[in-house]
Amino acid sequence: MPGTTMRPLTSDHPKIEQFLRLWHENGRAQFQRSTPSRNYDTEQRKTARDRRQYVLLNSGKQGVFIVQRSTQYVYQLTDYGRRGKFLNTLDALIEQYTIANERQEEGAMTTAGRDDEKEEQELLRALSTSSFDSLQWRSMADEYGVWLSGVREALRSINMQMEDWQGMWSFDFSAEYRAGTNPDAAAMKANRFWWLQQNKSIGRVCEKIPGCWLPQGHQGECQPNYEPGDHIKVEFEGENGMPGEWMWVIVRSRDDKKRIVYGTLDNEPVNEYGGNVKLGSELAISYDKVREHSKPGELTKQ
């Protein structure tokens, strides 16, 4: 098993509480415009209740969403209390509601001085919602759903079920979507990430090249999973009798065919290297010179 255990998804989980707050605030403006004499916080209070496989999310006395514990996938709740349409991951919905609330605030500030009540109502109607259905007007949400479906299909084509693997080790699909990664490439990144996590959990990490996602004792060349923003520690040979040194490089890109990683030097060298290597230098590094690999947030420089 991994060295750190993810907290089980329950009704008091920080992600659930964050989503409830965002969802609640998102519907406030519309409710107060339509029924100004009524109390929004009392009538539309957002709550969560634990179920065996799901967390039920309510608005007032009505169930609206259910969140699957194992995958953190969010579904609509049908009129019959059953699981309905898949909406998105919990992380993605948190991000979408955060953006929606920010735009709602910006829209309220922009329209504060306008006399045209109709124009103001149309803008606020577009920027506020109390349910996911009205949130779908944003092309971002629609496009992300289509993109994620493409990723899921690409994973199925290589016998990888997103629901199974994402429940064990959460891959940041929303970040890949924002970066413009196409669904096939995102699926391959997720595949590599999940296999590397599994190899770590069973003590089968490849020891030939740091960051290789293949299992220990694999056939063929190593396939390191270096992504932009990662840090790699690289061995530099010494000059004029001076000992060599290991320095950190921030990854910019990689070329698996040439087996080269491109990046920016993040250390001040001890050796001079003829003035060609210094802090901030852009470098092309052979995979076999990499000695350590760290993802963002994992690095402890020495």
C-alpha positions in Angstrom: 0.0 0.0 0.0 1.2 3.6 -0.5 3.1 5.3 2.3 0.2 7.8 2.9 -3.4 6.8 3.2 -6.0 9.1 1.7 -8.8 10.1 4.1 -12.1 8.2 3.2 -14.7 10.4 1.6 -17.4 11.1 4.2 -20.0 13.8 4.8 -17.6 15.8 6.9 -14.6 15.5 4.4 -13.0 18.9 3.6 -13.8 18.4 -0.1 -17.5 17.8 0.6 -17.7 20.8 2.9 -15.9 23.0 0.3 -18.3 21.9 -2.4 -21.4 22.5 -0.2 -20.2 26.1 0.5 -19.5 26.9 -3.1 -22.8 25.3 -4.3 -24.7 27.2 -1.6 -23.2 30.6 -2.4 -23.7 30.0 -6.1 -27.5 30.0 -5.8 -27.8 32.9 -3.4 -28.2 35.8 -5.8 -30.9 34.1 -7.9 -32.9 33.0 -4.9 -32.8 36.5 -3.3 -33.9 38.1 -6.6 -36.8 35.8 -7.1 -38.0 35.6 -3.5 -36.5 38.5 -1.5 -38.8 38.0 1.5 -37.7 34.5 2.2 -34.5 33.2 4.0 -32.2 31.5 1.6 -29.8 30.1 4.2 -32.7 28.4 6.0 -34.7 27.1 3.1 -31.9 26.1 0.8 -29.3 24.9 3.4 -26.8 22.5 1.8 -26.1 19.3 3.8 -24.4 16.0 3.3 -25.4 12.6 4.6 -23.4 9.4 4.5 -24.6 6.3 2.6 -22.9 3.0 2.3 -21.3 3.6 -1.2 -22.2 7.3 -1.6 -22.4 10.7 0.1 -25.8 12.3 -0.5 -25.9 16.1 -1.0 -29.1 17.9 -0.3 -30.4 21.4 -0.9 -33.1 22.1 1.8 -35.0 18.8 2.1 -34.3 17.7 -1.5 -31.6 15.4 -2.6 -29.7 16.8 -5.6 -26.3 15.0 -6.0 -24.6 11.8 -4.9 -20.9 11.4 -4.7 -19.4 7.9 -5.1 -17.0 7.3 -2.3 -14.5 5.1 -4.2 -14.1 7.4 -7.2 -15.3 10.8 -6.0 -17.5 10.9 -9.1 -20.6 13.1 -8.8 -24.0 12.0 -10.2 -27.4 13.7 -10.4 -30.1 12.1 -8.1 -33.2 11.1 -10.0 -36.8 11.9 -8.8 -36.9 8.2 -7.6 -33.8 8.6 -5.4 -31.6 6.6 -7.8 -28.3 7.4 -9.3 -28.8 9.5 -12.5 -26.5 11.1 -15.0 -22.7 11.3 -14.4 -21.8 15.0 -14.0 -18.1 15.2 -13.2 -15.4 14.5 -10.6 -15.8 16.2 -7.3 -12.5 18.2 -7.9 -13.7 19.4 -11.3 -17.1 20.6 -9.9 -15.3 22.4 -7.1 -13.2 24.2 -9.7 -16.2 25.0 -11.9 -18.3 26.4 -9.0 -15.3 28.4 -7.9 -15.0 30.0 -11.3 -18.7 30.5 -11.5 -18.8 32.3 -8.2 -15.9 34.6 -9.1 -17.6 35.5 -12.4 -20.8 36.1 -10.5 -19.1 38.6 -8.2 -17.4 40.3 -11.1 -20.7 40.5 -12.9 -22.4 42.0 -9.9 -19.7 44.7 -9.6 -19.9 45.4 -13.4 -23.7 45.8 -13.4 -24.0 47.6 -10.1 -24.3 51.1 -11.7 -26.6 50.1 -14.6 -30.1 51.4 -14.9 -31.2 48.8 -17.4 -32.8 46.1 -15.1 -33.4 43.6 -17.9 -29.7 43.6 -19.0 -28.7 43.1 -15.4 -31.0 40.2 -14.8 -29.9 38.5 -18.0 -26.2 38.8 -17.0 -26.9 37.6 -13.4 -29.0 34.7 -14.7 -26.1 33.5 -16.8 -23.6 33.9 -13.9 -25.7 32.4 -11.1 -27.2 29.0 -10.6 -28.4 26.6 -7.9 -28.0 23.4 -9.8 -25.6 21.7 -12.2 -28.2 21.8 -15.1 -28.1 25.6 -15.2 -24.3 25.6 -14.7 -24.0 23.7 -18.1 -24.4 26.9 -20.0 -20.7 27.3 -19.7 -19.0 25.8 -22.7 -16.0 25.0 -20.4 -18.2 22.5 -18.5 -19.6 21.0 -21.6 -16.2 20.7 -23.3 -14.6 19.2 -20.2 -17.3 16.5 -20.1 -16.7 15.6 -23.7 -12.9 15.6 -23.2 -13.2 13.4 -20.1 -15.4 10.9 -22.0 -12.6 10.8 -24.6 -10.1 10.0 -21.9 -12.3 7.3 -20.5 -12.6 5.6 -23.9 -8.9 5.8 -24.5 -8.3 4.1 -21.2 -10.8 1.4 -21.9 -9.0 0.7 -25.2 -5.9 -0.3 -23.2 -7.9 -2.3 -20.6 -7.7 0.4 -17.9 -11.0 1.3 -16.1 -10.8 4.9 -14.9 -13.2 4.3 -12.0 -11.1 1.5 -10.6 -7.7 3.3 -10.7 -8.8 6.8 -9.9 -10.4 5.5 -6.7 -7.0 4.2 -5.6 -4.7 7.0 -6.8 -6.2 10.3 -7.9 -4.8 11.6 -11.2 -5.3 15.3 -11.9 -7.3 15.2 -15.1 -8.6 18.8 -14.7 -5.0 20.1 -14.8 -4.3 18.1 -18.0 -7.5 19.6 -19.5 -6.4 23.2 -18.6 -3.0 22.5 -20.1 -4.6 21.6 -23.5 -3.6 17.9 -23.4 -5.6 15.8 -25.9 -7.6 12.9 -24.4 -5.3 10.1 -25.8 -2.2 11.7 -24.3 -4.0 12.4 -21.0 -5.0 8.7 -20.9 -1.4 7.6 -21.4 -0.2 10.0 -18.7 -2.8 8.6 -16.3 -1.8 5.1 -17.2 1.8 5.7 -16.4 1.0 7.5 -13.2 -1.2 4.7 -11.9 1.3 2.0 -12.8 4.1 3.9 -11.1 1.9 4.3 -7.9 1.1 0.6 -7.9 4.8 -0.3 -8.3 5.6 1.9 -5.4 2.9 0.4 -3.3 4.2 -3.2 -3.8 7.9 -2.3 -3.7 8.5 -2.9 -7.4 9.8 0.5 -8.5 12.4 0.4 -11.3 15.9 1.2 -10.0 17.7 1.8 -13.3 16.5 5.3 -14.0 14.6 7.5 -11.5 11.0 8.2 -12.6 10.6 5.1 -14.7 7.0 3.9 -14.5 7.8 0.3 -15.5 8.2 -2.4 -12.8 11.5 -3.6 -11.5 13.2 -6.0 -13.8 11.3 -4.9 -16.9 12.4 -5.7 -20.4 13.6 -3.0 -22.8 14.5 0.6 -22.1 13.3 2.6 -19.2 10.4 5.0 -19.7 10.8 7.8 -17.2 7.7 9.9 -16.5 9.3 13.4 -16.5 6.6 16.2 -16.7 7.0 20.0 -17.0 7.6 21.4 -13.5 9.2 18.2 -12.1 12.7 18.4 -10.6 15.5 16.0 -11.6 18.9 15.8 -10.0 21.6 15.4 -12.7 25.1 14.2 -12.4 27.7 16.7 -14.0 31.2 15.5 -14.6 34.1 17.4 -12.9 36.7 19.4 -14.8 40.5 19.9 -14.4 40.7 17.3 -11.7 37.7 18.7 -9.8 35.1 16.2 -8.5 31.8 16.1 -10.3 28.6 17.4 -8.7 24.8 16.7 -8.7 22.5 19.6 -9.4 18.7 20.1 -9.7 17.1 20.9 -13.0 13.5 21.9 -13.5 11.9 19.9 -16.3 10.6 21.8 -19.3 9.9 18.9 -21.7 11.3 15.5 -22.8 12.0 13.6 -26.0 11.5 9.9 -25.4 12.9 8.9 -28.8 16.2 10.8 -28.2 16.0 9.9 -24.5 16.7 13.5 -23.6 15.0 15.7 -21.0 15.1 19.5 -21.4 15.1 21.9 -18.5 16.5 24.8 -16.5 19.3 24.5 -14.0 18.1 25.3 -10.5 21.4 25.3 -8.7 24.5 27.5 -8.6 27.4 25.3 -9.9 30.5 24.8 -7.8 32.6 24.1 -10.9 33.0 26.8 -13.6 32.3 24.6 -16.7 33.9 27.3 -18.9 31.1 29.7 -18.0 28.6 27.7 -20.0 26.7 26.2 -17.1 25.2 28.5 -14.5 22.0 29.1 -12.5 19.1 29.4 -15.1 21.0 27.7 -17.9 18.8 25.8 -20.4 20.1 22.3 -20.7 19.6 19.1 -22.7 20.3 16.1 -20.5 20.6 12.4 -21.3 18.3 10.1 -19.3 21.2 8.1 -18.0 22.6 11.2 -16.2 19.5 11.6 -14.0 20.0 10.4 -10.4 16.8 11.6 -8.6 13.3 12.6 -9.6 10.7 14.6 -7.7 7.3 15.9 -8.5 6.3 19.4 -7.5 5.8 19.6 -3.8 8.0 16.6 -3.1 11.3 18.3 -3.5 13.7 18.8 -0.5 16.8 20.4 -1.8 20.1 19.4 -0.3 
